[in-house]
């Protein structure tokens, strides 16, 4: 599991490794401070209430007095791991405190047996085209974690065309169908100005397949741009040209990666401040920004956790994100993840993202 923080250097976003044992004073946390910090983080994740020293004494089993714990918590506050919202209140974790906690989690957190079966069962019974699969995957991931789920699909322009077909619908109607290497299926109906027959469309379909199968999706764009639509040959050539033009125009913003976001309302419920809720929902509505966020956080194709200011998106400073890559083939990589409050159940979120990403990749590779 990869973890990172983000430094702003000349306007850039530079990942750097974290040392989970470093303290703000340049030393290392001793066992007691580490135990207290982990106890505060775990309790705050569960309760969303500032954690006092007496509670830590009871939950951590340290065998010391509340006064001793208070002194240790004050040091942790001075070193940037904890904060005190009010003078008489207990402490809450900072981004640095959460980072220490996350870096101490097992490298291979796993779901329970029942949850594993739920994920496997979902992929065993979910069928249909790629877009439907990714939509349902994002919905299932949000349901399992109670956070906003994000699934970024491949840019279809880089996919290879596995199948290309023209289907006769009527005397002047044809359906163009592409099946891509990433599992996507594209369909587009077109009307022509000359009479068609089933055998004629079948002949055009064979020519359509011969011209494009095995090539990248962008080949259709280049065919259109090269003036293919102006072909003055026989009717089959004109039909192939019309289909190529239709499939070109139908993709619109195909150079952008498709993104599927579910659970935004559940995410909003995690925050009390209405301005924070508005910021979160506003970001989640901007697809390009969300794609840039998850792609920017993902580090070297490994599961990555970015907490608070680490991901560099100021409106989401109170959020954490867990993302993982999944592959369609050797060249195409999508991203799957969850966005939640920094008070996230990290072990559960990490295990769920990893498991769902692995099952999704297996499903796509197996076709």
C-alpha positions in Angstrom: 0.0 0.0 0.0 1.5 3.3 -1.1 1.1 6.4 1.0 2.2 9.9 0.2 2.1 13.6 1.1 2.1 16.5 -1.3 4.4 19.4 -1.1 3.8 22.6 -3.1 7.0 23.4 -4.9 6.8 26.2 -7.5 3.1 25.4 -8.1 3.7 21.7 -8.5 2.5 18.6 -6.7 5.5 16.6 -5.6 4.9 13.2 -3.8 7.3 12.4 -1.0 7.6 9.3 1.2 6.3 9.6 4.8 8.2 8.1 7.8 5.4 6.8 10.0 7.6 7.1 13.1 8.9 10.6 12.7 7.7 13.3 15.2 7.6 17.0 14.6 10.5 17.5 16.9 12.8 15.4 14.7 12.7 12.4 17.0 10.5 9.3 17.0 7.4 8.5 19.0 8.0 6.2 21.9 5.6 3.3 22.4 3.4 5.1 24.9 2.9 8.1 22.7 2.2 5.9 19.7 -0.3 3.9 21.6 -2.1 7.0 22.8 -2.1 8.5 19.4 -3.6 5.4 17.8 -6.2 5.2 20.5 -7.2 8.8 20.0 -7.5 8.4 16.2 -9.4 5.1 16.4 -11.9 6.5 19.0 -12.4 9.8 17.1 -13.1 7.9 13.9 -15.8 6.0 15.7 -17.3 8.8 17.7 -16.5 12.1 15.9 -16.1 13.6 19.4 -12.9 15.1 21.0 -11.1 12.4 23.0 -10.1 13.0 26.6 -7.3 11.5 28.6 -9.6 9.5 30.9 -11.1 7.8 27.9 -7.7 6.9 26.6 -6.7 5.4 29.9 -9.7 3.2 29.8 -9.4 2.2 26.1 -5.7 1.8 25.7 -4.9 -0.1 28.9 -1.7 1.8 29.6 -1.7 1.5 33.3 -0.9 5.2 33.9 -2.9 8.1 35.3 -5.0 10.5 33.2 -2.6 13.2 34.2 0.3 11.3 32.5 -1.8 10.8 29.4 -2.7 14.5 29.3 1.0 15.4 29.4 1.7 13.0 26.5 -1.3 14.3 24.5 0.0 17.8 25.0 3.4 16.8 23.6 1.6 15.1 20.6 -0.3 18.3 20.1 3.0 20.3 20.1 4.4 18.0 17.5 1.4 18.3 15.2 -0.3 15.0 15.6 -3.3 16.2 17.6 -5.3 19.4 18.0 -7.5 20.8 20.7 -10.7 22.4 19.3 -11.5 24.1 22.7 -9.4 24.8 25.8 -11.4 22.4 28.0 -12.1 19.8 25.2 -10.2 16.6 24.4 -8.0 16.2 21.4 -8.8 15.4 17.8 -6.3 14.0 15.1 -4.6 16.2 12.6 -3.7 15.1 9.1 -0.3 14.1 10.5 -2.0 12.1 13.2 -4.2 10.3 10.6 -1.1 9.6 8.5 0.7 8.0 11.4 -2.3 5.8 12.1 -2.7 4.8 8.4 1.0 4.0 8.0 0.7 1.6 11.0 -2.1 -0.4 9.4 -1.3 -3.9 8.0 0.0 -3.8 4.5 -2.7 -6.4 3.4 -5.9 -5.5 5.1 -8.6 -7.9 4.0 -12.4 -8.0 4.0 -14.3 -10.4 6.1 -15.3 -13.7 4.5 -18.9 -12.6 4.1 -17.9 -9.3 2.4 -15.5 -11.2 0.1 -18.4 -13.4 -1.0 -20.6 -10.3 -1.5 -18.0 -8.8 -3.8 -17.4 -12.0 -5.8 -21.2 -12.6 -6.0 -21.7 -9.1 -7.4 -19.3 -9.7 -10.3 -20.6 -13.2 -10.9 -24.1 -11.9 -11.5 -23.5 -8.5 -13.0 -23.5 -8.6 -16.8 -23.9 -6.1 -19.6 -21.8 -3.5 -21.4 -18.7 -1.9 -19.8 -20.5 1.3 -18.9 -23.2 -0.6 -17.0 -20.5 -2.7 -15.2 -18.6 0.4 -14.1 -21.8 2.2 -13.0 -22.9 -0.8 -10.9 -19.4 -1.2 -9.5 -19.3 2.4 -8.2 -22.7 1.9 -6.7 -21.7 -1.3 -4.9 -18.4 0.2 -3.7 -20.3 3.2 -2.2 -22.8 0.9 -0.5 -20.0 -1.2 1.1 -18.0 1.8 2.4 -20.7 4.4 2.9 -18.4 6.9 1.1 -18.5 8.5 -2.3 -17.2 5.9 -4.8 -15.3 6.9 -8.0 -14.6 4.6 -10.9 -12.6 6.0 -13.9 -12.9 4.0 -17.1 -10.5 3.9 -20.0 -10.2 6.5 -22.8 -11.9 4.6 -25.6 -9.8 6.3 -28.2 -6.8 4.2 -27.1 -8.8 0.9 -27.2 -8.6 -1.5 -30.1 -11.6 -2.4 -32.2 -12.5 -6.1 -31.7 -15.6 -6.1 -33.8 -17.2 -3.7 -36.3 -20.6 -4.3 -37.8 -23.3 -2.7 -39.8 -26.8 -4.0 -39.2 -29.7 -3.5 -41.7 -32.7 -1.9 -40.0 -34.8 -0.8 -42.9 -34.6 0.5 -46.5 -32.7 3.7 -45.4 -31.7 2.8 -41.8 -28.5 1.2 -40.5 -27.1 0.5 -37.1 -23.3 0.8 -36.7 -21.8 -1.3 -33.8 -18.3 -1.3 -32.4 -17.0 -3.7 -29.7 -13.7 -2.4 -28.2 -10.9 -4.2 -26.4 -11.8 -2.5 -23.1 -15.2 -4.1 -23.2 -17.1 -1.0 -24.4 -19.8 -1.4 -27.0 -20.7 1.7 -29.1 -23.9 1.9 -31.2 -25.1 4.6 -33.6 -28.1 4.7 -35.8 -27.8 6.5 -39.1 -30.2 7.4 -41.9 -29.1 7.5 -45.6 -30.5 9.1 -48.7 -30.5 6.0 -50.9 -32.4 2.7 -50.8 -30.6 -0.2 -49.0 -31.1 -3.9 -49.0 -30.0 -6.6 -46.5 -27.3 -8.1 -48.8 -25.9 -4.6 -49.6 -25.6 -3.7 -46.0 -24.0 -7.1 -45.3 -21.4 -6.4 -48.0 -20.8 -2.9 -46.5 -20.5 -4.5 -43.0 -17.7 -6.8 -44.2 -15.9 -3.8 -45.7 -16.4 -1.8 -42.5 -14.9 -4.7 -40.4 -12.0 -5.2 -42.8 -11.1 -1.6 -42.6 -11.2 -1.0 -38.8 -11.1 -4.3 -36.8 -7.7 -4.6 -35.1 -7.0 -0.9 -35.3 -7.3 1.6 -32.5 -10.6 3.5 -32.0 -8.9 6.7 -33.1 -8.5 5.1 -36.6 -12.2 6.0 -37.3 -11.4 9.6 -36.4 -8.5 9.7 -38.8 -10.6 8.1 -41.5 -13.2 10.9 -41.1 -10.6 13.6 -40.9 -8.8 12.3 -44.1 -11.9 13.1 -46.2 -13.3 9.5 -46.3 -16.8 10.9 -45.9 -16.5 12.4 -49.4 -15.9 9.0 -51.1 -17.7 8.9 -54.4 -17.5 5.1 -55.0 -20.3 2.6 -54.9 -23.1 2.6 -52.4 -21.2 0.2 -50.0 -18.2 2.6 -49.9 -20.5 5.5 -49.2 -22.3 3.5 -46.5 -18.9 2.7 -44.8 -17.9 6.3 -45.0 -21.2 7.4 -43.5 -20.8 4.9 -40.6 -17.3 6.1 -39.9 -18.4 9.7 -39.8 -21.3 8.8 -37.5 -19.1 6.8 -35.1 -16.7 9.7 -35.1 -19.3 12.3 -34.2 -21.1 10.1 -31.7 -18.1 9.9 -29.3 -18.1 13.6 -28.6 -15.7 14.0 -25.7 -14.2 10.5 -26.1 -10.8 11.9 -25.4 -11.9 12.3 -21.8 -12.0 9.3 -19.5 -15.5 8.3 -18.5 -16.1 8.6 -14.8 -18.8 7.1 -12.5 -19.5 8.7 -9.1 -21.9 7.3 -6.6 -22.7 8.1 -3.0 -22.2 11.8 -2.9 -25.2 12.3 -0.6 -23.7 9.7 1.9 -20.5 11.6 1.7 -22.2 14.9 2.6 -23.7 13.3 5.7 -20.2 13.0 7.2 -19.8 16.7 7.6 -21.6 19.2 10.0 -20.5 22.4 8.3 -22.8 23.3 5.4 -20.0 25.1 3.6 -17.9 21.9 3.6 -20.8 19.9 2.3 -21.3 22.5 -0.6 -17.6 22.3 -1.4 -17.5 18.5 -1.5 -20.7 18.2 -3.7 -19.4 20.9 -6.0 -16.1 19.1 -6.6 -17.9 15.8 -7.1 -20.1 17.4 -9.9 -17.0 18.4 -11.9 -16.0 15.2 -13.7 -12.7 16.6 -15.1 -11.6 17.7 -11.6 -12.4 14.3 -10.1 -10.5 12.5 -12.8 -7.5 14.8 -12.2 -7.8 14.3 -8.5 -7.8 10.5 -8.5 -5.1 10.3 -11.3 -3.0 12.8 -9.4 -3.2 10.9 -6.1 -2.5 7.5 -7.7 1.2 6.9 -7.3 3.1 4.4 -9.5 0.1 2.1 -10.1 -0.2 1.2 -6.4 -3.0 1.5 -3.9 -2.6 5.0 -2.5 -4.0 6.9 0.5 -4.0 10.7 0.5 -5.2 12.5 3.6 -6.5 16.1 3.9 -4.0 18.6 2.5 -1.9 15.7 1.0 -4.0 15.5 -2.2 -3.6 19.2 -2.8 -7.3 20.1 -3.5 -8.1 22.9 -1.0 -11.9 22.5 -1.1 -11.4 18.9 -0.1 -9.0 19.6 2.8 -11.3 17.8 5.2 -11.4 14.7 3.0 -9.3 11.6 2.5 -9.1 9.5 -0.7 -8.2 5.9 -1.2 -7.5 4.9 -4.8 -6.2 1.8 -6.6 -5.5 1.0 -10.3 -7.2 -1.7 -12.2 -6.1 -2.9 -15.7 -8.1 -3.6 -18.8 -5.0 -4.9 -20.7 -1.3 -4.2 -20.7 -1.8 -0.6 -21.9 -5.0 0.6 -20.3 -5.3 1.4 -16.6 -8.5 2.6 -14.9 -8.8 4.0 -11.3 -11.2 2.9 -8.6 -11.5 4.6 -5.2 -13.5 6.2 -2.4 -13.6 9.7 -1.1 -14.6 10.2 2.5 -13.9 12.5 5.5 -10.5 12.4 7.1 -12.3 10.6 9.9 -12.5 7.6 7.6 -12.5 4.0 8.6 -9.3 3.5 6.7 -8.7 -0.2 7.2 -12.2 -1.0 5.8 -11.9 1.5 3.0 -8.5 0.2 1.9 -9.5 -3.5 2.0 -12.7 -2.8 0.1 -11.1 -0.7 -2.6 -8.3 -3.4 -3.0 -10.8 -6.3 -3.2 -13.3 -4.6 -5.6 -10.4 -3.4 -7.8 -8.9 -6.8 -8.0 -12.3 -8.5 -8.9 -13.1 -5.8 -11.5 -9.7 -6.3 -13.1 -10.2 -10.1 -13.2 -13.6 -9.6 -14.8 -12.3 -7.3 -17.5 -9.3 -9.4 -18.3 -11.4 -12.6 -18.6 -13.9 -10.7 -20.7 
